[in-house]
Amino acid sequence: MTRSLNFALSALLWLFGLISTGWSQPPAGGGEPAWPATFNLYAPQPGMYGFAVTQPGPITVVVQTQATAVRLQLTGPIAQPLQQQGSGVVQLRYTVTPEDVQRGVLWQLAIQPLGAPATQVPGTVSIQHPPANSAALQTAIAAYRARPPAVLSPQQQAQRTAGELAQRDTAFRQRVQAAQNELTQRRAAITHTLQPQIDALRQSVPATGSGFTSRGLPVSRLTPPAAPHINTLSAGEGVPGDPIMISGSGLGGSGQVHFVIGPDLQHQDLVPGALWGNGQIATSVPDPSVPDPSVGALPYNGFVYVLVGGVKSNFVPFKFDPIIDHRLIRVMASLSPTDASDYINNSREIRHTRGFDLFSSATGVDVLDSNVTLQNGWVVDGLPNYFGLSAPSNPASVGPLLATIGSPSLRAQVFWSIGPSVYVDRQAFYYIEIPIRGPRALPDGVVCVAQPPSNQKCPDIIQ
């Protein structure tokens, strides 16, 4: 197709759009690209090209890449899309029949890289086809616009987004509950193992105390026959609530068990309840968030000791592992836009808008929270998710979504694509959520920015 015909088609398309839709400015996009055209995609981000065929004849598509395989899909007024895939030079051919022309004149080629997510795939594409008659193309576009697909109203879109949000909230709470169930099962398994020793203690000596305090309580003034000494712990590592059996000598009949789980001895030298017997003590790893859920602790290579008659025992190493909480980040702190038409609406909705273009797609990548770092041991828990993609009238797609799992860096990348369309505006908009995990009760720096007031906890989810 010559450049002069391309220009004529562009002028006719703009004129038709101006008259039929009331555009005050010429629509974005021009004529069919000059072939071969270059592309630069990121797997599996699709690139799409539209063209018109108003008379019978051969269509020949040639796509060339260096190494990454691609899948080609040709759609039009045919019963089933035509597909071909391969690497290097990939070709797809079809002969348009008179019956095809009677059914429609608009065709579209989609190129989708098949490499690992976000693999950069440069290449060239060439589409050769019988030239299009401008009048027939104008008539076809008018027919398509006369029966536009259903477009959601703002209220319908809001309802759909709210419904999707509610579903994701439910899924998130189920995930949190599953983690809690796993923790409960862990404690039950440990208790089952230690139960015979605990039962023996209960039969021989009653419990001397229970509950929780962050400082030592007065102990018996009785002097043990020998200095207390811890020989073994049933486990050298644990999370709050895990049962622990202490074995040793000179433990007497009462005293205190101390877990040092952090450098702040005022709040992190903790004394749990204990069942005290001759040579053995049954206790559990203390939880710093009980009774004050605003107090948390990081993982810590601490130690355990006992205090009997005012005398401290030896210090035995013990690794404290906090209970892990889960949260969702749904409000992005920053967006690096790819152009001036990209924006964040109310700090949540990310939208891309493109004008009319029948011939070429638009692609890009959003870089979110590039300079945001989680705090206090919180890290990215999984790949981002998106929801609220645009209505069916907009041929848009989002993906892949990338983040560094296990990293405190909140930087995420979102790849998006908007295909050719006969309609005035083409839009892709989405909401994003990034799952994070970290120590219970500690602020993460984003969702829970500051230490909450006493007896309150950081939120599990942000709305």
N, C-alpha and C positions, 0 to 999 in steps of 0.2 A: 504494500500500500504506500503510495507516494506521500511526501510531506504536504503537498498541496491539498490532496484529498483529506488527509488528517485535519488540516486547518479548516477545511470546509465543513467537515463533520463536527468539529468543535464549535464552530460558529452556529451551525444549525441547532446543535444540542443546547447551547447557551440561549439562543433565541427562543427555542421552544420552552425551556425552563422559565425564562423571564416572563413569557406570556401566560403560561399555564399555572405557574405557582406564585407569581408576584415577587420574584427575587429582585432586590434593589441593586445587586452587584452580580457580575458574572460568577458562575459557580467555579469552585476549585477544580482542577483537573483539566487535562486537554484531550488530545486525540490519542489514538493507539500509539504505544511506544515505537520508536525506531528499532527494528530488530537487526542483530541480536541485542537484547537488553541485559544489563548486569543486575544481579541481586546479591544481597548479603543477609542471610537468614541465620537464626539460632535454633537448632533442633529443640523441640519439634515445631517451632514457629512456622506457620505456613505463609507462603507468598502466593498471591492470586492475581491473575490477569484475565480481563474480559475482552471479548471481541465479538463482532457481528458478521454473520454470513447470510447473504440474501439470495444466493444462487448456488446450485449444486456444484460440487467440485471437491478436490482433496484438501484435507487439513494435515499439515505436517508440523509436529512439535519436536524440537531438539533442545535438550537441556544438558549442559555440561558442567560437571563439578570435578574437583581434584580427586578426592578419595571417598568422602562420605556418600553413602547411598541415599537416594531420594525416591519418593513415591510421587508419581504424576497421576492426576485424576482430571479427566476431561468430562465436563457436564454440559448439557444443552438439551435441545428438543429430541432426545433419544431416550429409549426405555430404561437403560441402565448406564451409569457412568462408565467410562473406559479408564482402565488403570494400567500402569506400567511402572516398574521400579527397577533400580539398578544403580551402579556407580559409574563414574567416568562420563561417557556419552550415553544418554538415555533418550530413546526416540519413541514417539507415539503417533500413529497414523490413523486417519478415518476419512472415508469419502462421504461427503454430505449428499443426500438424495433429495429429489424434489419433494418427497413426503416430509423429510425433515424440515425443509424450508417452509412448508405450509404450516407445520406445527409451531414454529418459532424461529427467530433469527439470532438470539442472544446465546453466547457460549462463554464458558469460563474454564480456565486452567488453574489448578491448584498444585503447588510444588511444596512438598513437605519433607524436610530432612529427617533421616531415620537414625542419626547418631545419638550419642549420649546427650542428655539434657544440657542445653546452653552451648553445645559445640557450634562454633562459628562455621558457616558453610557459605562461602562465596561461589558464584557461578554465573553462567549466562544462559539465557533462554531465547529461542527464536520460534515464532509462530507464523507459518505461512498458510494462507487460506484464500479462497476466492474473495475478491473485493466486495465491499458492502455498498449497496445503494442507499444514499443518504435519506431519500424520502421514505424508503421502506424501514430504515432504522428509526426514523422519527415516528412513524406510525406504530412500530413495535413498542417503543418507550411509552407512547401515549396509552397504549393498551395495558401495559404493566401498571402504570400509575393510576389507571382507572379502577383497578382492583387491588389496592395496596393491602398487604397483610395486616392483621389486627395489631394495633399499637397500644400498649398499656398506657392508661392515663397516669398522671403523677400519683393519684390516690391508689390506683391499682398496683403501681410499681412499689409504693410505700408498703402496701399490704403484703405484697409478695416478699419484699425484703424483710419485713417484720416476721413473717412466717419462717423464712429461712434462718433468721437470727434465733428464733425460738427453738428450732430444731437443733441448731448448733449449740445453744445453751444446754439443751437436754443431753446432747452427746458429750459435752464437756463435763457435766455433772456426773454422768455415767462413768466417765474416765476417772474422775476424782474418787468416786465410790469404789471402782475396781481397785484403785491403789490402796484405799483404806481396807478393803477386803483382803488384799494380799498381805498387808501389815498385820491384820488380825490373825490370819492363818499362820504367819510366821511366829507370832507370839504363842499361838496355840501349840505349834509343833515343838517349840523350845520348852514350854511348860510340860508337855507330855513326856519329854525326855527326863526332865528334872523332878517329875511328880513323886516318884518313890522316895527321893531324899527329902522333899518338902513334907510329905506325909509323916516320915519318921521324925522330923523336927517337931511337927505339931503334936505328935503323940507324947513327946518327951518334955518339951518346954513350951509354954504359951508365948504368944507374940508379945514383945515389949513395946511396941509402938507401931504406928502406921501414919500415913499422910506424907506431907511434903513441907520442907522449909528450905530457905536459901542459906541459912546459917546454922551452926551447931547448937543443939539444945543441951542443957545441963545433963551430965551423965552421972551414973552411980559413983559415990565416993569410995566404993570398995576398991581396994588395990588388988589387981590380979596377981596370981602367984608368979607370973613371969610376964615379960614384955610381950604385947600382942604381936603376932607375926602371921602374915598372909602367905600361905604356901602356893595356892593355885586359885584361879578364877575359872569358872566353867566356860567362859568365853572371853577373849581378849578384845572384843569389838561388839558394839551393839547400838541399837536405836532406842529412844525412850519407850519404856514399857517392856523391854525384853527382860525376862527373868534371868537372874545371875545367882549362881551358888558360889559362896566364898568358903574355902577350906583353909584351916590354919591351926595355930597353937596359941595358947595364952589368951584366948578370946573372951574368957570369963562368961558371965551369964547375961550381960547387957552392955550396951554401948551405942556407938553411932558408926554408920558406914558413910564415907564421904566419897563422892565422885567429883573430881576436878576436871571439868570439861571445857575450860577456857581460861584466858589470862585474867579475866575480871573476877577476882576471888569473891567480891562482894555479892555477885549474882550467879557465879558459875562454880562455886564450891558447894555442891548440893548434897543434901542429906535425905535420902528416901526412907520410907518405912522398911523395917526388916524383921524377919523371924529369926530369933537368936537362939542358938543351941551350943552344946559343948563341941567345939571344934568345927562347927559349920554355921554359916549365916545364909539365909535365903532373902534375897532382896531383888530389886529391879532397877534398870537404868532410869534415872530421873528425867522428867520432861521439864525444861525451863519455862515452857509456856503454861504450866499449871502451877498456881491458879491464875497467873497473869499472862494472857495470850499475846501481850505486846512484847514479851521477852523471848528472844530466840537465841540460837547459838550456831556457829559455823562448825563444820567438821574439825575435830581437835584431837591430837595425840596427847591425851591427858593421863590420869592415873587414879587409882583407887587406894584408899587407906582406911583403917578403922581406928576409932578413938575409944579406948577402954580405960576407965578410971583416970582420965586426964592424960593418958599416955598414948602417943601415936604409934601405929605399927609402921612397918616398911611400906614404901610406895610401890605399887605394882602397875606397870603400864596398861593403859586401857584406851582404845580408840573410840571416841564418841562420834556417832553418825546421826545427824539430825533427821527428823522425819521430813520427807520431801513433799512440798506442796506444789500444786499446779495452778497456773494462771494463764490468761489469754490477753494479748495486746491487740487491741482493735483500733487504736488511735495512733496514727503515725506522727512522729515528732517532726519529720522532715521528708521532703520529696524533691529529688533532682529531676525537674521536668525535661522532657526531650524537646519541647517547643512551647510557644506562648499559649497554645490552645489547651494545654494540660493544666489542671488545677485540682486542689482539694476542696471539696464542698463541706463546710462545717467540720473540717478536720477528719472526716471519715471517708467520704466518697471520692474516689479517684476517677476522673473522667477524661476521655480523649474524644475530640470531635473533629471530624473531617467533612469537607463539603462534597458535593457531587463528583463522582469519578466512576465512569463505567468501565474503565480500562485497566486500572492499576490499584493495588492494595497499598495500605500504609502499615508500617511495622515500627516497633520501637521497644525500648526497655526502660522501666521505671526503677530508679535506685532509691530505696526507702531507708531512712534512719541510718545513713552511712556513717555518722559520727556518734551514734548512741551506744553506750556500753552499759550493760547490766551490772549491778553491784551485789556485794554480799554473797557471792557464790551462786547467783542465779545465772542460768545459761539457757540458750535456745533448745527447746525440747523436741522440735520436729520441723519439717518443712512448712512454710506458710500455706494457708488455704485461702481461697477467694470465694465470694458469693455475690449475687446481685448482678450478674452479667446482663448486658443490654437486651432489649426486646428482640423478637425474631426478625423484625424488619431491618435490623442492622447486622450484617454478616461479620460479627466480631468474635474473637477468641482470646483467651488469656492463658498463658503458660509457655514455658515452665516457670515455676516459682522456686527460687533458690535462697537458701540461708545456710549458715554453717552450724550444723547441729553440734551441741556440746560446747559452743563458744559463747562468751559473754557479749560478743559483738552482735548487735541487733540488725546489722546491715542485711537487707534483703533485695533481691532483684526479681522484677516481674516483667516477663516478656509478653507483648500484646500484638495483635494484628487486627486490622479492619479491612475487609474485602471490598471489591468493587460493588457498586450498587446503582440502580436507576433512581434512587430517592435522593432528596436534597441533602439531608444530613445523615452522616454515618457516625455512629457513636459506640464506644466501648466504655463502660463504667463498671466499677467493681468496688467491693469492700474487702478488706484483707484482715486476716487474723494470724498472729504468730504465737504458737504455744511456747511457754517457758516453764522451767522448773527450778526450785531452789529451796533452801532451808525454811522450815515453818517459822512464821512470825517475823522474819527479817524483811526489811524493805528491799525491793528489787531495783529501785531507781527510776522506774517508768510507771508501772501500774500502781505500785505502792511506793510512793516517792519518799516518805518520811516514816520514822518509827511512829506507830499509832499511839494514841493515848492509852494509859493503863486500862487493862481489862477489855481492850478492843483488839481486833486482829486486822491484818492487811486483807483487802478484798481478794476473793478467789477469781473474780471475773470483772471485767470492765464493760460498761454498757455504752 
